[in-house]
Amino acid sequence: MIGREIFTGMIGLFWIAEAAFGALVVYWFVTQGFDGDETTADATGVALEDRSTTLGSLAIWAGFFGLLVLDVIGA
């Protein structure tokens, strides 16, 4: 069995990794995810959603994740 401190450290490491991955996804969407929309739309035949809708969705997910973190740390 593992000790309490190691278990707590593993949980903390999981949260840090998840936050880093979320930051990477947001970074990609904000910096590169909107390049070449016309080409993407032509290739798929599906209309793309508006940029503001995507940014709003990312903001909602970031807020939800922030609330989860606050709940876990007991703030």
C-alpha positions in Angstrom: 0.0 0.0 0.0 1.1 3.6 -0.5 1.2 6.2 2.1 -1.2 9.1 2.5 1.4 11.6 1.5 2.2 9.8 -1.8 -1.5 9.4 -2.6 -2.1 13.1 -2.0 0.9 13.9 -4.2 -0.4 11.7 -7.0 -3.8 13.4 -6.9 -2.0 16.8 -7.0 0.1 15.7 -9.9 -3.1 14.5 -11.7 -4.7 17.9 -11.3 -1.6 19.7 -12.5 -1.4 17.5 -15.6 -5.1 18.1 -16.3 -4.7 21.8 -15.9 -1.7 21.8 -18.3 -3.6 19.8 -20.9 -6.5 22.2 -20.6 -4.2 25.2 -21.0 -2.7 23.5 -24.1 -6.1 23.0 -25.7 -7.2 26.6 -25.0 -3.8 27.8 -26.4 -4.3 25.8 -29.5 -7.8 27.0 -30.1 -7.0 30.7 -29.5 -3.8 30.8 -31.5 -4.2 28.2 -34.3 -7.6 26.7 -34.2 -9.3 29.4 -36.2 -6.7 29.6 -39.1 -8.0 28.7 -42.5 -11.7 28.4 -41.7 -12.7 28.8 -45.3 -10.5 25.9 -46.4 -11.8 23.7 -43.6 -15.4 24.5 -44.4 -14.8 23.8 -48.1 -13.1 20.5 -47.4 -15.8 19.2 -45.0 -19.0 20.7 -46.5 -20.1 21.5 -43.0 -20.7 25.1 -41.9 -18.3 26.1 -39.0 -19.6 27.8 -35.9 -18.8 31.4 -35.2 -15.5 32.2 -33.4 -17.3 33.9 -30.5 -19.4 30.8 -29.9 -16.2 28.7 -29.6 -14.5 31.2 -27.3 -17.7 31.4 -25.2 -17.7 27.6 -24.9 -14.0 27.6 -23.9 -14.8 30.2 -21.2 -17.6 28.1 -19.8 -15.4 25.0 -19.6 -12.6 27.1 -18.0 -15.1 28.4 -15.4 -16.4 24.9 -14.7 -12.8 23.6 -14.2 -12.1 26.6 -11.9 -15.1 25.8 -9.8 -14.0 22.1 -9.5 -10.5 23.2 -8.4 -12.0 25.6 -5.8 -14.3 22.8 -4.5 -11.4 20.3 -4.2 -9.1 22.7 -2.4 -12.0 23.7 -0.1 -12.0 27.5 -0.8 
